[in-house]
């Protein structure tokens, strides 16, 4: 059995880390490089850097901030936001990203997923799916959760795997920032219908929530932001808790 990963997320706007609730009411949390370095020291397995306003503002990711953040890390860095082409993927990989997260562009131009996977390898391509419950299922939203694509989240997850994504970053918009726990039903459904690793995101509030998303939903990794920024949960203590709960984690 593969060890479960704990991932710290940096939502970046105007070069600073922010955090909100359900993608709204953003509050300043600090500098990306400083927080990334702290989380690596605390035992994070990976860092995700998301330039959350790049797509809406019609610009590319802040490469200087990516480079600065990558320079302080020895653990993998995934970067997303404002990616519109395979060339953008190449630029991020050249500036310190180990993986690139594709969200809006994957919906607008699915061929970018396939081309990036072919050129750089599936391991470098993460497709981020922001999903919101609608009726009996979940729909995919893009442009930082502002636009309903009409796509069914489970069917879209299956599609991006076929396109060549090496991993899915699955965020529940309903749970984002609430600290009420991950959406286990959503995560379980995506895990069940795909064979690639699924990172659960949205709703982490306490160590028990990580146990649930690993044991009850089968996530390969769990991502959190606000509880790490506010030091509600420390990554080292979380990993010790998971070990005691019988969950294999990396040192």
Long-range contacts (C-beta under 8 A, 24 or more apart in sequence): 1-248, 2-220, 2-248, 3-248, 3-249, 3-250, 4-214, 4-219, 4-220, 4-221, 4-222, 4-242, 4-247, 4-248, 4-249, 5-45, 5-46, 5-199, 5-220, 5-221, 5-222, 5-249, 5-250, 6-43, 6-44, 6-45, 6-210, 6-221, 6-222, 6-224, 6-235, 6-238, 6-239, 6-249, 7-44, 7-45, 7-46, 7-47, 7-48, 7-199, 7-221, 7-222, 7-223, 7-224, 8-35, 8-36, 8-39, 8-44, 8-46, 8-47, 8-48, 8-223, 8-224, 8-225, 8-228, 8-235, 9-47, 9-48, 9-50, 9-201, 9-223, 9-224, 9-225, 10-35, 10-36, 10-47, 10-48, 10-49, 10-50, 10-69, 10-225, 11-50, 11-52, 11-225, 12-49, 12-50, 12-51, 12-52, 12-62, 12-65, 12-81, 13-51, 13-52, 13-53, 14-53, 15-62, 15-65, 17-229, 18-52, 19-177, 19-225, 19-226, 19-229, 20-176, 20-177, 21-176, 21-177, 21-178, 22-145, 22-173, 22-174, 22-176, 22-177, 22-178, 23-52, 23-130, 23-144, 23-145, 23-146, 23-173, 23-176, 23-177, 29-226, 29-229, 30-229, 32-65, 32-68, 32-69, 33-65, 33-68, 33-69, 33-71, 33-72, 35-229, 36-69, 36-72, 36-73, 36-77, 37-72, 37-73, 39-228, 39-235, 40-72, 40-73, 40-74, 40-75, 42-228, 42-234, 42-235, 42-236, 43-235, 43-236, 43-239, 43-251, 44-75, 44-235, 45-75, 45-76, 45-221, 45-250, 46-75, 46-76, 46-77, 46-78, 46-221, 47-73, 47-75, 47-76, 47-77, 47-78, 48-77, 48-78, 48-79, 48-80, 48-101, 48-169, 48-223, 49-77, 49-78, 49-79, 49-80, 49-97, 50-79, 50-80, 50-81, 50-101, 50-128, 51-79, 51-80, 51-81, 51-82, 52-81, 52-144, 53-81, 53-144, 54-81, 54-82, 55-81, 55-82, 55-103, 55-104, 55-142, 55-143, 55-144, 56-143, 56-144, 56-146, 57-82, 60-84, 60-88, 60-91, 61-88, 61-92, 63-91, 63-92, 63-95, 66-92, 66-95, 66-96, 66-97, 67-95, 67-96, 69-96, 70-95, 70-96, 70-97, 71-96, 78-126, 78-169, 80-126, 80-128, 80-169, 83-112, 84-109, 84-112, 85-112, 86-112, 86-115, 86-116, 86-119, 89-116, 89-119, 89-120, 89-124, 89-125, 90-119, 90-120, 93-120, 93-124, 98-124, 99-123, 99-124, 99-125, 99-126, 99-166, 99-167, 100-124, 100-125, 100-126, 101-126, 101-127, 101-128, 101-169, 102-126, 102-127, 102-128, 102-165, 103-127, 103-128, 103-129, 103-130, 103-142, 104-142, 104-143, 106-160, 106-163, 106-165, 107-140, 107-142, 107-149, 107-151, 107-156, 108-142, 110-159, 110-160, 110-163, 113-160, 113-163, 113-164, 113-165, 114-163, 114-164, 116-164, 117-163, 117-164, 117-165, 117-166, 118-164, 121-166, 122-164, 122-165, 122-166, 122-196, 123-166, 123-167, 124-166, 125-164, 125-165, 125-166, 125-167, 126-165, 126-166, 126-167, 126-168, 126-169, 126-199, 127-160, 127-163, 127-165, 127-167, 127-168, 127-169, 128-168, 128-169, 128-170, 128-171, 129-153, 129-156, 129-157, 129-160, 129-168, 129-169, 129-170, 129-171, 129-190, 130-171, 130-173, 131-170, 131-171, 131-172, 131-173, 131-186, 132-172, 132-173, 132-174, 133-174, 133-183, 133-186, 138-186, 138-189, 141-173, 145-173, 145-176, 153-186, 153-190, 154-189, 154-190, 154-193, 157-190, 157-193, 157-194, 158-193, 158-194, 161-194, 161-195, 161-196, 165-196, 166-196, 166-197, 167-196, 167-197, 167-198, 167-199, 167-220, 168-194, 168-196, 168-197, 168-198, 168-199, 169-199, 169-201, 169-223, 170-198, 170-199, 170-200, 170-201, 171-201, 171-202, 172-201, 172-202, 172-203, 173-202, 174-202, 175-202, 175-203, 176-201, 176-202, 176-203, 177-202, 177-225, 177-226, 178-203, 178-205, 179-203, 179-204, 179-205, 179-206, 179-226, 179-227, 179-232, 180-205, 181-205, 181-208, 181-209, 181-212, 181-213, 182-209, 182-212, 182-213, 182-217, 182-219, 182-222, 184-212, 184-213, 184-216, 184-217, 185-217, 187-213, 187-217, 187-218, 187-219, 188-216, 188-217, 188-218, 191-217, 191-218, 191-219, 192-218, 197-221, 199-223, 204-233, 205-232, 206-232, 206-233, 207-233, 207-237, 207-238, 207-241, 207-242, 210-238, 210-241, 210-242, 210-247, 211-241, 211-242, 211-245, 211-247, 214-242, 214-247, 215-245, 215-247
